[in-house]
Structure formats: structure tokens, C-alpha cells
Amino acid sequence: MLISRIYETAPEHASERAKRAFALLDSLGVPYRRVEHEAAETMELCAAISDALGARICKNLFLCNRQQTAFYLLAMPEDKPFYTKDLSRQIGSSRLSFAPAEKMEELLGCSPGSASVLGLASDAERRVRLLLERDVAEAERFACHPCDNTGSLALATRDLLEKVLPALGHPYDVVEL
């Protein structure tokens, strides 16, 4: 996989989704490092990107309850196993499953393979509950796609928790997997 050099400014040519993500970070004065690359839809492809950024890209799972009335974005380390029953117990929701792609598009403005906490900017009604796995929440750096999987970025986790999420009015819960 070809990976660009590291940049510290927003790309000039990017999808509208990515432009909105970088505009959010820039408006908040949040520094980041970013790279461009081919579409990375699997965690295996993200491994080389993580190495280039110096931060592990999170696995982002978009989940819902059986009735599709409660939605969750889980950011977790790429190498941790995920068991729905363990997470369900922690968040008080039964019958978790992957949410439909249409709901991801509607609520996060992302397509499968591009889910990102930065997509929460599209969730004005705060229908998506953000779940950060403890290792992700306690890591020094946080890496993700800018709502488009042809680029990736890394920022200080502290900036995500103390600047980005409060600016979006989006709380989060820490879970353990």
C-alpha cells in the first residue's frame, strides 16, 4: 500500500466528508498528523498506516439494538476480541448487532469502512452513543479516518476528549472488552 508523507495541514483535495472533519479540527485548534493512502477498508490494511502515523488506528464498529432505536459507535483497539454479550451487559442494551449501512450514512455521514468519531459531527440529534474501549481512551494518541478511508489522521487523545467531543456536545462512555 502506498502511503503519502506526513502532513500537518488539511488536504487541498479531499471528499466533502473529509473536508468537514479537517475543518472541525482546524476550527478547534487541534493539531494532527495525517497521511493519504489507497482505500483502507480492513484493519490489516490499516496496520501500515498506523505505523506511518505512530498511532494505532481504532477499529470502529457501528452497532445498534435489535429494534434499531439505539445506536452505538465503538472505538476499540484493532487486536482486541469483541463479544457482543460482554458489551451489551456493560451498556445495558441487549441484542446488539451491526447497524445497517444506511443508518451509518444517515447518522454519521460515513460509509462502511470509513466510520469515525469525527462522524459524530453529523449526529446533531445525538442519537449515537460513543463507546471508547479503555485502552483507546487511555492511549496517548488517537488515530482514525477523517470519515473517508483514503486518509488517516492522528491527534492527541486528550484533544479528542477535552476539545472535540465537548465541542460536538457528544459525551462518551469508557467500556472494557
Rosetta blueprint (number, residue, H / E / L):
1 M L
2 L L
3 I E
4 S L
5 R L
6 I L
7 Y E
8 E L
9 T L
10 A L
11 P L
12 E L
13 H L
14 A L
15 S L
16 E H
17 R H
18 A H
19 K H
20 R H
21 A H
22 F H
23 A H
24 L H
25 L H
26 D H
27 S H
28 L L
29 G L
30 V L
31 P L
32 Y L
33 R E
34 R E
35 V E
36 E E
37 H E
38 E L
39 A L
40 A L
41 E L
42 T L
43 M H
44 E H
45 L H
46 C H
47 A H
48 A H
49 I H
50 S H
51 D H
52 A H
53 L H
54 G L
55 A L
56 R L
57 I E
58 C L
59 K E
60 N E
61 L E
62 F E
63 L E
64 C E
65 N L
66 R L
67 Q L
68 Q L
69 T L
70 A L
71 F E
72 Y E
73 L E
74 L E
75 A E
76 M E
77 P L
78 E L
79 D L
80 K L
81 P L
82 F L
83 Y L
84 T H
85 K H
86 D H
87 L H
88 S H
89 R H
90 Q H
91 I H
92 G L
93 S L
94 S L
95 R L
96 L L
97 S E
98 F E
99 A L
100 P L
101 A H
102 E H
103 K H
104 M H
105 E H
106 E H
107 L H
108 L H
109 G L
110 C L
111 S L
112 P L
113 G L
114 S L
115 A L
116 S L
117 V H
118 L H
119 G H
120 L H
121 A H
122 S H
123 D L
124 A L
125 E L
126 R L
127 R L
128 V E
129 R E
130 L E
131 L E
132 L E
133 E E
134 R H
135 D H
136 V H
137 A H
138 E H
139 A L
140 E L
141 R E
142 F E
143 A E
144 C E
145 H L
146 P L
147 C L
148 D L
149 N L
150 T L
151 G E
152 S E
153 L E
154 A E
155 L E
156 A E
157 T H
158 R H
159 D H
160 L H
161 L H
162 E H
163 K H
164 V H
165 L H
166 P H
167 A H
168 L H
169 G L
170 H L
171 P L
172 Y E
173 D E
174 V E
175 V E
176 E L
177 L L
